[in-house]
């Protein structure tokens, strides 16, 4: 390029062919200069991206849930080389929302309660990681706490990205009754969040929703106790003006947070690139831990349960029979922690939990390919209507609902009763078995299958088959 410049300086007075050659050389020089500038710019941008370290991510669960719902999503981030020390999940103490946000209610939380706990967790993470900003990812009600934190608690300076999955940002209904219900789009809480700009210009927002398969984003109120009545919201209720609004067709209210396609969308938004894989990479010796919790006032709680006895047995996946003695035993203390336990990544396990005021609970689980500190064990009382001779087997899918025609869900080879048609809206299926000796029952959910054993309900035992995906 230096020679071309020298040539142009000496020959600029020549005419004809020389002038044409000079003009051509000038064009070439200009092109080379532009190319050099673009290469320099590209190197500079890529260096800036490379120099910007991954930010911590805090996953925020929805109403009635716990941090346990996020362990498969965390596994996928880890499997795509996201630093495990930067992945966090919160457990709200009282995860179920109040009926009236302004009135105290046992074992229910207000929007102010959620904001306080989220703010405290944010401070803890920033202190632990020594970083100035982090990413927030929320499922359903968890998105309310995120928006409240960003808009009303100074969170815009701390949050770089906010991802809201199935959050009913304009309400699950917008009607003049019970305006203090935080899910009412006409109420003061959501009206306050939606007044003015729906997103903060200093935070990158994304929403992920279903096209029409979300039970809480329906124009008709069948799924929220208002059959035949208009909700005054639409399928697009989770969207926000100014956000990147993503639609994942066919997925339900929970899957838009916990499905592998939801992970793919999150990963791209956070990192700026597609994840290399949606698969979960197994570890040689996964370490599992979590907290035992229970119920109070008819709702789940994330308070640790003291004095719960936990036993774990490896089982034969074909018969449900235990393979030898317990591989882990512990009675919980004040923190409710039941582990830790080093598992085999290909093994099926039976967790047996006993605690005062609860039935002896047998939770069967499909293999754990990776470690997690969020394998929580939640006990529940027996429903009075279900106290009878025989055995009760419950299929539970925490990260999605059960959809006829979309999902395969079988208990002992039969589709259980009680699952609604149309939009998926139920995460559990039950089947009662007649009294008799313990017998194996095969339970299937899509690509996952396990075999459990029946245990007598009238002797205070319940059986749960819980699936990852």
QUICOR-V847629 format. One record per backbone hydrogen bond with DSSP energy under -0.5 kcal/mol. CO is the residue of the C=O (numbers start at 1). NH is the residue of the N-H. If there is no record, write none. Layout:
BEGIN
co = [CO;CO]
nh = [NH;NH]
END
This chain:
BEGIN
co = [1;2;3;4;5;6;7;8;11;15;16;17;18;19;20;21;22;23;24;25;26;27;28;29;30;31;32;33;34;35;36;37;38;39;40;41;42;43;44;45;46;47;48;49;51;56;57;57;58;59;59;60;62;66;67;68;70;71;72;73;74;75;76;77;77;78;83;84;86;86;88;90;93;93;95;96;100;105;109;110;111;112;113;114;115;116;117;118;119;120;121;122;123;124;125;126;126;133;134;134;135;136;137;138;139;140;141;141;142;143;144;145;146;147;148;149;149;150;154;155;155;158;158;160;161;162;162;163;163;164;164;165;167;168;173;178;180;180;181;183;183;183;184;187;188;189;190;191;200;203;204;205;206;207;208;209;213;213;214;219;219;221;221;222;226;226;229;231;234;236;237;240;243;244;244;246;247;248;252;254;254;255;259;260;261;262;263;264;265;266;267;268;279;284;286;286;287;288;288;289;290;290;291;292;293;294;296;299;304;305;308;308;309;310;311;312;312;313;314;315;315;316;321;322;328;330;332;333;336;341;341;344;348;349;349;350;350;351;351;352;353;354;355;359;360;360;361;361;362;362;363;364;365;367;369;372;374;376;377;377;380;383;384;386;390;390;391;392;393;394;395;396;397;401;402;403;403;407;408;410;411;414;414;417;418;420;426;427;429;431;433;439;441;442;442;443;444;445;448;450;452;456;456;457;460;462;463;464;464;465;466;467]
nh = [5;6;7;8;9;10;11;12;14;18;20;21;22;23;24;25;26;27;28;29;30;31;32;33;34;35;36;37;38;39;40;41;42;43;44;45;46;47;48;49;50;51;52;52;53;135;59;88;137;61;90;139;65;69;70;71;74;75;76;77;78;79;80;80;82;81;86;87;57;88;59;92;95;302;64;109;103;108;98;114;115;116;117;118;119;120;121;122;123;124;125;126;127;128;129;130;131;56;160;161;58;163;60;165;142;143;144;145;146;147;148;149;150;151;152;153;155;156;157;158;159;134;160;204;136;164;206;138;165;166;208;140;169;171;185;181;101;182;184;172;173;185;187;191;192;193;194;195;203;205;162;244;164;246;166;248;215;253;217;231;232;224;226;225;221;229;221;174;237;239;170;243;245;207;246;209;249;251;256;257;258;259;263;264;265;266;267;268;269;270;271;272;281;345;288;343;372;340;341;375;338;339;377;305;379;301;299;296;306;308;310;332;354;330;352;327;328;350;323;317;348;320;316;324;312;310;307;336;292;288;343;347;315;351;365;313;352;353;363;311;361;309;358;361;362;462;353;363;364;464;351;466;349;369;283;289;376;378;293;379;359;386;387;388;457;458;433;463;431;465;429;467;400;403;404;406;407;409;446;444;414;411;416;430;420;404;402;397;395;393;391;454;452;412;413;450;410;448;445;443;441;459;461;460;360;362;394;364;466;396;366;398]
END
